[in-house]
Amino acid sequence: MAVAKRFLITGLLSLSGAGGSMLFPASLLGAEDRPANSPWDTDCLIQQMEHADDSTNVQTLRERCRKTDTQTSDAETRSPASETPVARPEDTKLGQRLAEEDRQKHDQFSVLSHRPNYLMVGAYNFSGTSDKAGLVNDAEQLDDLEVEIQLSLKVALGEDLLGLNDHLYVGYTNRSFWQAYNQDMSSPFRETNHEPEIWIGFENRWDILGWRNRMIDVGLSHHSNGRSDPYSRSWNRVYLRAVFEKENSTIAIKPWLRLPERTAQDDNPDITHYMGHSQFRFVTNQDDHQLSVMARNNFRFDGDKNKGAVELGYSYPIHRNVNAYVKWFYGYGETLIDYNVRNNRLSFGIQLGGWL
């Protein structure tokens, strides 16, 4: 039944017009001979036919499920008599996410997840919450227990603009710390950080020491808290991000260079001393258990000048794409307003999607 379904769908899509009208049943026209050389991913077509909206036309399904050159080459060279399946890049967790993003970005109404989106209903700072934001008046104090929210989205603007299998994106990340349980202060938002980005990514298949480099991104980031002096914090960076995968684990190495500002307009001239010049992230997914590790360091080891941060995260699916999520952050730069204050925060809540 599954094989017949593959032949039928591939044949119908091959014979249909761009508007999506089905002309003849595939079984009447020898469609059994067509799937082997089909330019579309048959598994993707089956999934899209079962779940797509009624208004989705065939051309849209074709674009979502068109094979890459690598997939087509693999299909042509694979022996029909071989009983051992050939591993594809899409078999890894990172490959599955990239393939799904590639299908979705052709939809004109599609907005993709960038970094994980989450709502941490309990975020407790064991180091105490600092009042760098200037919120506290007489007889008031900030709670050490907050709600932490992150919303992170991206949109694809174009692909293969340079002829190098490249993809152009814009993204935006909003991260807020809300004194939701502080009724005495009317539950204010203590800090909100904004980070718009634009970057171009290049897909690769380079193997290095057992790890495969899947992406290299080059981007520009603006990071600020949107406030005026004396509480304004902001900086601009150009960065390079290299992403490697091995089975269901991923490593991302992200060095950056801060763009210089005039001294009179620099809200935080020493921010790289606390945030460093690069970031390392490791993510692994084992039986739906996802563990992430983030580390930053300024690599200055003379006296007490060494600054940095580490973040551990763990998530597990509880309903569809909703995960239970726990994370621990220790170090500097958790928020811009107190980038030079060491925090020790344990948070728990829910996460939509994840890194993989």
C-alpha positions in Angstrom: 0.0 0.0 0.0 2.8 2.4 0.9 4.6 1.7 -2.5 1.3 2.2 -4.4 0.7 5.5 -2.6 4.2 6.7 -3.5 3.7 5.9 -7.2 0.2 7.5 -7.3 1.3 10.7 -5.7 4.4 11.1 -7.7 2.6 10.4 -10.9 -0.3 12.8 -10.2 2.2 15.6 -9.3 4.2 14.9 -12.5 1.1 15.2 -14.7 -0.6 18.1 -12.9 -0.4 21.7 -14.0 0.9 24.6 -11.9 -2.6 25.5 -10.9 -2.9 22.1 -9.3 -5.5 20.3 -11.5 -5.2 16.5 -11.6 -5.6 15.3 -15.2 -5.2 11.5 -15.2 -4.6 8.7 -12.6 -0.9 7.9 -12.5 -1.6 4.1 -12.6 -3.0 4.4 -16.1 0.1 6.0 -17.6 2.9 3.9 -16.3 3.7 5.9 -13.2 5.4 2.9 -11.7 8.4 3.8 -13.8 8.5 7.4 -12.7 9.4 7.6 -9.0 13.0 6.4 -9.3 14.0 9.5 -11.2 11.5 11.9 -9.6 12.9 15.3 -8.8 10.8 15.4 -5.7 11.2 13.7 -2.3 8.4 11.2 -2.2 8.3 10.9 1.5 7.9 14.7 1.7 5.1 14.6 -0.9 3.1 12.0 1.0 3.4 14.0 4.2 2.4 17.2 2.5 -0.6 15.6 0.7 -1.9 14.3 4.0 -1.5 17.5 6.0 -1.5 20.4 3.6 -4.4 22.9 3.5 -7.1 22.5 0.9 -6.0 25.7 -0.7 -2.4 24.5 -1.3 -1.7 24.0 -5.0 0.6 21.4 -6.6 3.3 24.0 -7.4 3.7 24.8 -3.7 4.0 21.1 -2.9 6.7 20.7 -5.6 8.7 23.6 -4.2 8.5 22.3 -0.7 9.6 18.8 -1.6 12.1 19.4 -4.5 15.2 17.3 -4.0 18.6 18.9 -3.6 21.4 18.0 -6.0 22.9 15.8 -3.4 19.7 13.9 -2.8 19.2 13.4 -6.6 22.8 12.2 -7.0 22.4 9.7 -4.1 19.1 8.4 -5.6 20.7 7.9 -9.1 23.7 6.0 -7.8 21.9 3.8 -5.3 21.6 0.2 -6.4 18.0 -1.0 -6.6 19.0 -4.4 -5.2 20.7 -3.0 -2.2 18.9 -3.9 1.0 21.0 -1.5 3.2 19.5 2.0 3.4 22.0 4.8 2.5 22.4 7.3 5.3 21.3 10.8 4.2 22.1 14.2 5.8 18.4 14.5 6.6 18.6 11.5 8.9 20.3 13.5 11.6 18.4 15.9 13.9 20.0 19.0 12.5 19.4 17.7 8.9 15.8 17.1 9.7 15.4 20.7 11.0 17.2 22.1 8.0 15.0 20.1 5.6 11.8 21.2 7.4 12.9 24.8 7.3 13.7 24.5 3.6 10.2 23.3 2.9 8.5 26.0 5.0 10.5 29.0 3.8 8.9 28.7 0.3 5.5 29.4 1.9 4.9 33.2 1.6 3.2 33.2 5.0 5.9 31.3 6.8 7.8 32.6 9.7 10.5 30.3 11.2 11.8 29.8 14.7 15.3 31.2 15.1 16.5 30.5 18.7 14.2 28.5 21.0 11.1 30.2 22.2 10.2 29.7 25.8 8.2 30.9 28.8 10.0 30.3 32.2 7.3 30.7 34.8 10.0 30.5 37.6 13.4 32.1 37.2 15.2 32.4 40.5 18.4 34.4 40.9 20.4 33.0 43.8 22.8 36.0 43.6 20.0 38.5 44.1 18.4 40.7 41.5 20.3 43.9 41.0 18.6 47.3 40.4 20.7 48.4 37.5 17.5 49.4 35.8 16.6 52.1 38.4 13.2 50.7 39.2 13.3 50.7 43.0 11.9 53.6 45.0 11.8 53.9 48.8 10.3 50.9 50.6 10.4 48.8 47.4 12.7 46.0 46.4 13.0 43.7 43.4 12.0 40.0 43.7 14.6 37.4 43.0 11.9 35.2 41.4 10.9 36.4 37.9 9.2 35.2 34.7 11.6 35.0 31.8 10.3 35.1 28.2 12.1 34.6 24.9 10.5 35.1 21.4 12.9 34.5 18.5 11.9 34.4 14.8 13.5 34.5 11.3 12.4 35.0 7.8 14.1 33.8 4.6 14.7 36.7 2.1 16.4 34.7 -0.7 18.6 31.8 -1.7 21.5 31.1 -4.0 22.1 34.8 -4.4 25.8 34.2 -4.8 25.5 30.9 -6.5 27.2 29.2 -3.5 24.2 27.4 -2.0 23.6 30.4 0.2 20.6 31.6 2.1 19.8 35.1 3.3 17.8 35.6 6.5 16.7 38.4 8.8 15.9 37.5 12.4 14.7 39.1 15.6 15.0 37.9 19.3 13.2 39.5 22.2 14.1 38.5 25.7 12.3 39.9 28.7 12.6 39.6 32.5 9.2 40.3 34.2 8.7 40.9 37.9 5.3 39.1 37.6 5.1 38.1 41.2 6.1 41.6 42.6 2.7 43.0 43.4 4.2 45.8 45.6 5.8 47.3 42.5 2.9 46.6 40.2 4.7 43.8 38.4 7.0 45.8 36.1 9.2 44.4 33.3 12.7 44.8 34.7 14.6 44.4 31.5 13.8 43.7 27.8 16.6 43.0 25.3 16.1 43.3 21.5 18.4 41.7 18.9 17.7 42.1 15.2 20.1 40.3 12.9 20.8 39.8 9.2 23.0 37.0 8.0 23.9 34.9 5.0 24.4 31.2 5.5 26.3 28.7 3.3 25.4 25.0 3.4 28.4 22.6 3.4 29.3 19.0 3.5 32.9 19.2 4.9 34.1 16.5 7.2 36.5 17.6 9.9 37.8 15.2 12.6 34.7 13.1 12.4 32.3 16.1 12.5 30.5 17.4 9.4 30.3 21.2 8.9 26.8 21.8 7.7 26.6 25.6 7.8 28.8 28.7 7.9 26.9 32.0 8.6 28.2 35.5 8.3 26.0 38.1 10.0 25.5 41.5 11.6 23.7 41.9 14.9 22.4 44.9 16.9 21.8 44.2 20.6 20.1 46.8 22.9 17.7 47.3 25.7 15.8 50.2 24.0 16.2 52.6 27.0 17.6 56.1 27.2 20.6 57.3 29.4 21.6 56.4 32.0 20.1 53.0 31.5 20.8 52.5 27.8 22.9 49.5 26.8 23.7 48.5 23.3 26.4 47.1 21.0 26.8 46.1 17.4 28.7 43.0 16.1 29.7 41.2 13.0 30.0 37.5 13.5 30.9 34.2 11.9 29.0 31.0 13.0 30.2 27.5 12.1 27.8 24.7 12.8 29.0 21.0 12.9 27.0 17.8 13.4 27.7 14.2 14.3 24.7 11.9 14.5 22.3 13.7 16.7 24.7 16.2 18.2 25.6 19.6 17.1 28.4 22.1 17.9 28.2 25.8 17.0 31.2 28.1 17.3 30.5 31.8 17.0 33.3 34.3 17.1 32.4 38.0 16.8 34.0 41.4 16.4 32.4 44.4 18.1 32.0 47.4 15.8 33.6 50.5 17.3 31.5 53.5 18.6 32.4 57.0 19.5 33.3 57.3 23.1 30.6 59.8 23.9 27.9 57.4 22.5 29.2 54.2 24.0 26.9 53.0 26.7 29.0 50.1 27.7 32.7 50.4 26.6 33.8 47.4 28.6 31.1 44.9 27.5 33.5 42.6 25.6 35.5 42.2 28.9 32.4 40.5 30.3 30.8 39.0 27.2 34.1 37.9 25.5 34.7 37.6 21.8 33.1 34.3 21.0 30.5 31.7 22.1 30.5 27.9 22.1 27.3 25.8 22.1 26.9 22.1 22.2 23.4 20.4 21.7 22.6 16.7 21.7 19.3 14.9 21.3 19.0 11.4 22.7 15.6 9.7 22.6 13.9 13.1 22.7 15.9 14.2 25.7 17.7 17.4 24.6 20.7 18.8 26.5 22.4 22.1 25.6 25.6 23.7 26.9 26.7 27.3 26.2 30.0 28.8 27.2 31.6 32.2 26.9 34.9 33.5 28.2 37.2 36.5 27.6 40.3 34.3 27.9 42.0 36.7 30.3 43.6 34.7 33.1 45.6 37.4 34.9 44.2 38.0 38.4 40.4 38.5 38.6 40.1 39.7 35.0 38.7 36.4 33.8 35.0 36.8 33.0 32.5 34.6 31.2 29.4 32.5 31.5 28.0 29.0 31.2 24.4 27.9 30.6 23.0 24.4 30.9 19.6 23.5 29.4 17.5 20.4 29.4 14.2 19.8 27.6 11.8 16.9 27.0 8.6 16.9 24.9 5.3 16.8 26.8 2.7 17.7 24.1 3.3 18.0 20.4 6.0 20.7 20.0 5.8 21.9 23.6 8.7 20.8 25.8 9.3 20.9 29.6 12.4 23.1 29.9 14.9 23.7 32.7 18.0 25.8 32.5 20.8 27.2 34.7 22.8 30.3 34.0 26.0 31.3 35.9 28.2 34.2 35.0 28.1 37.6 33.2 26.0 39.0 30.4 22.6 37.3 31.0 21.0 40.7 30.3 22.4 43.9 29.0 21.3 46.1 31.9 23.5 44.0 34.3 26.1 42.6 31.9 28.8 43.4 34.4 27.0 41.7 37.3 27.4 38.0 38.0 24.1 36.1 38.1 23.3 32.6 39.3 19.8 31.8 37.9 17.8 28.5 37.8 14.7 28.6 35.6 11.9 26.2 34.7 9.0 26.4 32.3 8.0 25.4 28.8 9.8 25.6 25.5 8.3 25.7 22.0 10.5 23.6 19.7 14.2 23.6 20.5 17.7 23.9 19.1 17.2 20.6 17.1 
